Amino acid sequence: MAGLYLHIPFCKQACTYCDFHFSTSMQTREELVTALITEIKLQADYLPSKTLDTIYFGGGTPSLLSVDELERIFDQIQQYFTINKGAEITLEANPDDLTLAYLRKLRHTNVNRLSIGIQSFREQDLKMMNRAHTAKQAERVVPEAADTGFENLSIDLIYGIPDLKMDGWKKNLDKALALPVNHLSCYCLTVEPRTALAWQVEKGISKAVDDDEAANQYEWLIEKTEVAGIPWYEISNFGKPGFESQHNSNYWKGIPYLGIGPSAHSYNGKNRQWNIRNNPLYIKSINDKKIPFEEEFLTEAQRFNETVLTSLRTRNGLSKEAILKVATEDSWKKIKSQAEIKIANGLIIEKENSLQLTVKGLLLADAIASEFFLL
């Protein structure tokens, strides 16, 4: 099994909270697409398998690409890899890009899953986050995508927005669950350093995130989606049975993937590498037939810590089987011993040979995981 990720580093405008790599200038778009196509060839031998089970166009805003540009990329992928029958092929998209005309053309490509960045159905939230779409477009896009023939639909929502109180969050979630979606990705608004939102909070232009309010909204999210039949399977992800994101799930399982494009990360089971976060330098290097990346070879401690961190984020939890792939029986016994106080405090439950976070524990997931790390 293997996955392919392609980073499309363009956006119409900068969201206040975003710290991903992107550019609002489209001047190098054609050159960038050509560079992506070239890098696919240059990186063709990175993965241990030539068969792809998942392909994911992320960003940035991949829906800014034309269908012709997407087809050029797919043609190149098929030159160097075999795409499994039934492979999950996702395109991240913004509501304002998904016109009916674009959806109809897109339906005839290899893309079979859309991840739509709605974030909120409230106009004031969208303006505060400097999103390019409107609340009206947010409500329109999913039904139109379904009517066009897309059956695997996911949307993103953000909770913890400063002026989004519980009543508004409940209405947002009710609107989402009334749509023909199979999957939700829900994230707490985070004030990342060097973002417009961080500057606004520092200057008092925007309120800081209320952690207690955000926690209450997350707990309601867990409860509501469970009843709606779209239960959580990872801290931020919720899916109907059979519609969990295979691409992201494979990340958490440690399955190899290749990242193409500026800032894209790759993992082949032994090392991680990541491309430069600079479009012009990325293009120049690829044109010179050089991949502009840094890399690290994972130590035993790093592999152990990553297994703990990613496993605890999932509903299945941290299993003895997963630990024995990277450590010894004694390591599992030590973890179980360390977990006893967390179990007593209602943060972890033990099921068969696995340790799983409770809803209360999910709110402290990273901190809990770090207590099990090898230093």
C-alpha positions, 0 to 999 in steps of 0.5 A: 500500500502507498499514497500520493500527496500533491501540494497545490500552493495557491490561494485566492486570498490569505485566510487569517488563521492559515500557516500552510505554504501558499501564494496568492500570486498565480504568475507561476501557476503554469510553471508550477504544474509543469514542475509537479509533473517533472517531480513525479518522474524524479521521485518515482522510485521513492516508495517501496510500492508502485501501486497507489491506494490513495491520491490526495490533492491538498494545499493551498487550494487545489480547486484553483487548477483547471480540469485540463491541468488535473488531467495532465497530472493524472497522465503523468501519475499513470506513467510511473504508478499503478492506481488501484481499482477503487483507489480513493482520489481526493481533491480539496476544494473551496465552495466558490470554485465549485461551480456547476460547470466545474463540477460537471467537468471534474466528475469525468476525471479520476477524482472521486472524493471532494473535501470542501472547505466550508469552515462555517455557514455564518457570514460573520465567521467567514469574513472574520477568517477572510474566506473567499466564499459566502455563506450562501455558497457554503449551503449551495455547494454540497447538494450541487456536488451530490447532484453532479454524481459525487458520492464521497463528500467531506466538509471542513468546519471550524469551532472555537471561533471567538464570536461563535457561541454554542448556539451558533455552533449547534446551528452550524453542525445541524446544517452540516449533518442535514447535507448529503455528506459522509465525512466531517473534518472539524478543527479548533481555531488555532492562533498560529504564530506569524499569521494575520490572526496572531497579529489581530489577537496581539493588537486586540483587533480579534478576541483570543480563542476561549479554550473552555468554550471550544472544549464544550463545542468539541464535546457537543460535536462528539455527542451529536455526530455519534447520534447522527451515525458519523462517529469520530475515528480520529480526533478531528475526523468523523465518518460514516462506516466505510467513508473514513478518509483512507489517505489520512488513515494511512498516515496514522498507520505509518503507511508510506506516502510520497509528497509532491510539490513545495512544502510536501512531506514524504515517508517511505518507512525509513526516512522522512523528507520535506520539500522547500517552502518556496515556489520559485526556488522549488520550480528552479530546482526541479527544472535543474532535475534536483529535488529541493528537500531535507530529510531525516532518518528516524531513530527507534525512539522517534518511531516509537513516539510517532506510533504512540502519538498517532495511535492515541489520536484514533478511536482504536487507540494504542494497541499492543500489536502496534507497539510490538512493531517498534518496541518490545513486550516490556515497553508495552507493559511499561505503557500499561503501568503508566496508563493506570493513573490516566484510567483512574482519572477517566482519561483512558479506557483499556479494551482488550490489548489497546488503550483508548482515550475517552472524550475527556482524554481527547481534549488532552491527547498530545499531552497524554501521549507525550507522557509515554514517549521515549526521551 
